[in-house]
Amino acid sequence: MRCTNCGRPITFENLMVTPVAVNGKIDNISICSKDCAANNCFHHIHICIEEDYDNLPTDDMTLKELLVKERLIAEEIIEITIKVDSNDADYLIETNIICKEDLDQIKPLIEAIKNFEPYEAFWDKEQTHKTTYSHNYPRGEYCPREDMGEKTVEEIYPQFDEEIFEIFEEFCPCGEYGFHTIKAISIQVNPRKEILL
């Protein structure tokens, strides 16, 4: 088991379970790894006491299953690296840890982006002039140019729900004005990480 934030090993021996009191009454339980906390990784989860909270564990759920469900730990660490074009070859690259569940959900979208083909659209109100758009994921303040006939992400990939776009975009780098093209996506499983500073 490894921390989904920093990748350090987590065992039941180094787990720290702390009751959290609010107004003199225990409201939730905080769970984290002592090793993570000692090395400036403060990734943790809260398990609420009230029954109406979504993250309340079920009766047949083991502690390990609960920690995986709440994304404190993962059986394997998967890093996803995404490179985007934010403004005509102004590239941004970001690497994040992603859980297998999220990766499985966005894989069909990634495949659709991979198979994207440029399209033509009228760019003037009179609809007399066409241009070709090659942006495969226009998202941001100035993307897409809907006033010039450019499609939104939802229009380019109508087969996906908004939730899938939201999950995918959590792992995308984003400049001041967003980005318009996904240039590359790669994953690495259980990378060896050495913290130098």
Secondary structure, 3 states (H helix, E strand, C coil): CEECCCCCECCCCCEEEEEEEECCEEEEEEEEEHHHHHCCCCCCEEEECCCCCCCCCCCCCCHHHHHHHCCCEECCCEEEEEEEECCCCCEEEEEEEECHHHHHHHHHHHHHHHCCCCEEEECCCCCCCEEEECCCCCECCCCCCHHHCCCCHHHHCCCCCHHHHHHHHCCCCCECCEECEEEEEEEEECCCCCCCC
